[in-house]
Amino acid sequence: MDLCFDFKSSSIKSSSPFAVHDFSNSLLEHLTTNFSHKYKELIILCIGTDRSTGDSLGPLVGYKLKPSLSRYENVLVLGTLDEPVHAKNLEQKIEFIESNFTNPYIIAIDACLGRYDRVGCINIKEGPLKPGLGVNKKLPIVGDLSITGVVNISGIMEYMVLQNTRLNLVMNMADIISKGLNITLWQYFKEIKEEKSKS
Protein backbone atom coordinates (compact mmCIF):
# COMPACT_ATOMS: atom_id res chain seq x y z
CA MET A 1 0.00 0.00 0.00
CA ASP A 2 1.64 3.18 -1.24
CA LEU A 3 0.67 6.67 -0.11
CA CYS A 4 0.00 9.21 -2.85
CA PHE A 5 0.02 12.95 -2.22
CA ASP A 6 1.75 14.36 -5.27
CA PHE A 7 0.76 13.40 -8.79
CA LYS A 8 3.44 14.46 -11.26
CA SER A 9 2.78 11.40 -13.38
CA SER A 10 0.33 10.24 -16.02
CA SER A 11 -3.06 9.98 -14.34
CA ILE A 12 -6.12 8.20 -15.71
CA LYS A 13 -9.60 8.35 -14.22
CA SER A 14 -10.99 4.85 -13.89
CA SER A 15 -14.52 6.20 -14.34
CA SER A 16 -13.71 7.37 -17.88
CA PRO A 17 -15.13 5.25 -20.73
CA PHE A 18 -11.71 5.64 -22.41
CA ALA A 19 -9.71 4.56 -19.34
CA VAL A 20 -8.26 1.36 -20.87
CA HIS A 21 -7.30 3.19 -24.07
CA ASP A 22 -5.73 6.13 -22.21
CA PHE A 23 -3.89 3.83 -19.81
CA SER A 24 -2.44 1.60 -22.54
CA ASN A 25 -1.35 4.58 -24.65
CA SER A 26 0.42 6.20 -21.71
CA LEU A 27 2.07 2.95 -20.65
CA LEU A 28 3.22 2.20 -24.20
CA GLU A 29 4.90 5.61 -24.33
CA HIS A 30 6.76 4.84 -21.10
CA LEU A 31 7.84 1.39 -22.29
CA THR A 32 8.93 2.62 -25.72
CA THR A 33 11.04 5.31 -24.07
CA ASN A 34 12.53 3.32 -21.19
CA PHE A 35 12.35 -0.44 -21.80
CA SER A 36 15.40 -0.62 -24.01
CA HIS A 37 17.50 -3.53 -25.25
CA LYS A 38 19.68 -3.40 -22.12
CA TYR A 39 16.90 -5.17 -20.20
CA LYS A 40 16.57 -8.92 -20.75
CA GLU A 41 13.33 -9.53 -18.86
CA LEU A 42 10.18 -7.67 -17.93
CA ILE A 43 8.79 -8.39 -14.46
CA ILE A 44 5.36 -7.17 -13.39
CA LEU A 45 5.40 -7.08 -9.59
CA CYS A 46 1.90 -6.82 -8.14
CA ILE A 47 2.02 -5.85 -4.48
CA GLY A 48 -0.80 -6.23 -1.96
CA THR A 49 -2.90 -8.72 -0.06
CA ASP A 50 -6.24 -10.40 -0.60
CA ARG A 51 -6.96 -10.04 3.12
CA SER A 52 -7.87 -6.37 2.72
CA THR A 53 -10.28 -5.06 0.10
CA GLY A 54 -8.43 -1.79 -0.37
CA ASP A 55 -5.04 -3.49 -0.64
CA SER A 56 -6.13 -6.21 -3.07
CA LEU A 57 -5.54 -4.21 -6.25
CA GLY A 58 -2.10 -5.71 -6.93
CA PRO A 59 -3.08 -9.38 -6.44
CA LEU A 60 -6.22 -8.88 -8.55
CA VAL A 61 -4.16 -7.41 -11.40
CA GLY A 62 -1.69 -10.30 -11.16
CA TYR A 63 -4.52 -12.84 -11.14
CA LYS A 64 -6.10 -11.31 -14.26
CA LEU A 65 -2.77 -10.93 -16.09
CA LYS A 66 -1.05 -14.24 -15.46
CA PRO A 67 -2.99 -16.47 -17.93
CA SER A 68 -2.25 -14.16 -20.87
CA LEU A 69 1.49 -13.75 -20.28
CA SER A 70 2.49 -17.25 -21.33
CA ARG A 71 2.73 -16.02 -24.93
CA TYR A 72 5.76 -13.87 -24.03
CA GLU A 73 9.12 -15.52 -23.38
CA ASN A 74 10.66 -12.92 -21.08
CA VAL A 75 7.66 -11.50 -19.22
CA LEU A 76 6.81 -12.67 -15.70
CA VAL A 77 4.15 -11.63 -13.21
CA LEU A 78 4.76 -11.96 -9.47
CA GLY A 79 1.92 -11.38 -7.00
CA THR A 80 -1.47 -13.00 -7.54
CA LEU A 81 -4.43 -14.00 -5.40
CA ASP A 82 -2.88 -17.46 -5.04
CA GLU A 83 0.61 -16.17 -4.23
CA PRO A 84 0.41 -12.52 -3.13
CA VAL A 85 3.46 -10.32 -2.63
CA HIS A 86 2.93 -8.30 0.53
CA ALA A 87 4.74 -6.66 3.44
CA LYS A 88 5.86 -9.95 4.98
CA ASN A 89 7.49 -11.41 1.88
CA LEU A 90 8.37 -8.39 -0.30
CA GLU A 91 12.06 -8.43 0.67
CA GLN A 92 12.20 -12.16 -0.08
CA LYS A 93 10.64 -11.62 -3.52
CA ILE A 94 13.10 -8.83 -4.31
CA GLU A 95 15.97 -11.17 -3.35
CA PHE A 96 14.43 -13.84 -5.60
CA ILE A 97 14.37 -11.39 -8.52
CA GLU A 98 17.96 -10.28 -7.91
CA SER A 99 19.17 -13.89 -7.69
CA ASN A 100 17.31 -15.27 -10.71
CA PHE A 101 17.21 -12.46 -13.26
CA THR A 102 19.85 -10.37 -14.98
CA ASN A 103 18.98 -6.69 -14.98
CA PRO A 104 15.17 -7.01 -15.36
CA TYR A 105 12.88 -4.06 -16.02
CA ILE A 106 10.35 -4.05 -13.18
CA ILE A 107 6.85 -2.60 -13.31
CA ALA A 108 5.61 -2.35 -9.72
CA ILE A 109 1.86 -2.15 -9.09
CA ASP A 110 0.19 -1.27 -5.80
CA ALA A 111 -2.88 0.36 -4.31
CA CYS A 112 -2.47 3.73 -2.62
CA LEU A 113 -4.35 6.26 -0.54
CA GLY A 114 -4.68 9.87 -1.62
CA ARG A 115 -6.82 12.98 -1.68
CA TYR A 116 -10.59 12.66 -1.95
CA ASP A 117 -10.65 14.13 -5.45
CA ARG A 118 -8.05 11.59 -6.63
CA VAL A 119 -9.86 8.43 -5.51
CA GLY A 120 -10.35 6.21 -8.56
CA CYS A 121 -7.31 7.56 -10.41
CA ILE A 122 -4.64 5.27 -11.84
CA ASN A 123 -1.16 6.76 -11.95
CA ILE A 124 1.85 5.78 -14.04
CA LYS A 125 5.18 7.15 -12.90
CA GLU A 126 8.77 6.58 -13.90
CA GLY A 127 10.83 5.40 -10.97
CA PRO A 128 10.34 3.06 -8.04
CA LEU A 129 7.34 2.42 -5.84
CA LYS A 130 7.51 3.03 -2.09
CA PRO A 131 5.19 0.36 -0.69
CA GLY A 132 4.01 0.49 2.91
CA LEU A 133 3.97 4.26 3.33
CA GLY A 134 0.18 4.36 3.43
CA VAL A 135 0.12 2.17 6.53
CA ASN A 136 3.38 3.45 8.06
CA LYS A 137 5.52 0.43 7.18
CA LYS A 138 9.16 0.67 6.14
CA LEU A 139 9.59 -1.52 3.08
CA PRO A 140 12.21 -1.46 0.32
CA ILE A 141 11.51 0.64 -2.73
CA VAL A 142 11.13 -1.36 -5.91
CA GLY A 143 10.53 -0.90 -9.62
CA ASP A 144 11.69 1.02 -12.68
CA LEU A 145 8.12 2.08 -13.40
CA SER A 146 5.33 2.31 -10.85
CA ILE A 147 1.58 2.01 -11.32
CA THR A 148 -0.64 3.01 -8.41
CA GLY A 149 -4.38 3.04 -8.03
CA VAL A 150 -5.92 5.47 -5.52
CA VAL A 151 -8.47 3.28 -3.75
CA ASN A 152 -9.46 5.55 -0.87
CA ILE A 153 -8.65 8.71 1.07
CA SER A 154 -5.58 9.14 3.27
CA GLY A 155 -5.33 10.84 6.61
CA ILE A 156 -6.52 8.83 9.60
CA MET A 157 -7.15 5.19 10.50
CA GLU A 158 -5.62 3.86 7.30
CA TYR A 159 -6.22 0.20 8.18
CA MET A 160 -9.93 0.87 8.76
CA VAL A 161 -10.12 2.85 5.53
CA LEU A 162 -8.61 -0.05 3.60
CA GLN A 163 -11.02 -2.55 5.11
CA ASN A 164 -13.97 -0.35 4.14
CA THR A 165 -12.91 0.29 0.55
CA ARG A 166 -15.49 -0.68 -2.07
CA LEU A 167 -14.59 -3.87 -3.92
CA ASN A 168 -16.36 -2.56 -7.03
CA LEU A 169 -13.87 0.31 -7.32
CA VAL A 170 -10.85 -1.96 -6.83
CA MET A 171 -12.17 -4.53 -9.34
CA ASN A 172 -12.81 -1.84 -11.94
CA MET A 173 -9.30 -0.47 -11.55
CA ALA A 174 -7.80 -3.97 -11.72
CA ASP A 175 -9.72 -4.59 -14.96
CA ILE A 176 -8.41 -1.38 -16.50
CA ILE A 177 -4.80 -2.03 -15.49
CA SER A 178 -4.77 -5.68 -16.59
CA LYS A 179 -6.52 -4.99 -19.91
CA GLY A 180 -4.31 -1.97 -20.51
CA LEU A 181 -1.16 -3.97 -19.80
CA ASN A 182 -2.28 -6.73 -22.15
CA ILE A 183 -2.88 -4.25 -24.96
CA THR A 184 0.41 -2.46 -24.28
CA LEU A 185 2.50 -5.64 -24.26
CA TRP A 186 0.87 -6.89 -27.47
CA GLN A 187 1.53 -3.56 -29.22
CA TYR A 188 5.07 -3.23 -27.89
CA PHE A 189 6.25 -6.70 -28.87
CA LYS A 190 4.43 -6.45 -32.21
CA GLU A 191 6.41 -3.30 -33.00
CA ILE A 192 9.65 -5.00 -31.93
CA LYS A 193 8.91 -7.96 -34.21
CA GLU A 194 8.15 -5.66 -37.13
CA GLU A 195 11.41 -3.76 -36.61
CA LYS A 196 13.41 -6.99 -36.57
CA SER A 197 11.75 -8.23 -39.76
CA LYS A 198 12.71 -5.00 -41.54
CA SER A 199 16.36 -5.17 -40.53
C-alpha positions, 0 to 999 in steps of 0.5 A: 500500500503506497501513499499518494500525495503528489501526482506528477505522473500520467493519471487516468480516471478509472470512471472514464469510458476511455480509461483502458485506451488512455492507460495503454497509450500512456504505458506504451509511451513509457515502455517505448522510451525506457524499456530498451535492449539493455533489459533482458526480462520484464517483471510485473510485480503486483504488491498487496494482499487479498486479506484487505479489500483496499489493498487487493488491487495488486493481487487482482491485477496479477490474477487477471494478467497471469494467464495471458502472459504465457505467450511472451518468453521474457515477461513474468508476473509476481503477485497473484491472489494465489501467491500474493506479494505483501509486506511480509514477503516483499524483501524475499521476492526482491531477493528472488528477482535479484538472484534469478534475473539479470537486470530485469525491467520491473513494473511495480503495481500497488494500491495507494491512498490519496486525496478525496478528489483523486480516488479512482485515479490510476497513476503511471510514474517513472521510478520506483514504488515506495510500498508500505507508506500508506500504513506506516511500514518501512519496506524497500523501494522497488521498480523502474516504473510504478503504477498506483491506483488510488483506492481511498482517502488518506489521513486517519485510521488507514487500516480501517479505511482499507477494510472499508474500501469498495470492492467494485472500485478496486475490481474496476481499476484492476480490470483497467490495469490488466486490460491496458497492460495486455494491450500495451505488451501486445503492441510493444512486442508487435512493433519490436517484431516488425522492426526486426523483420525489416532489418 
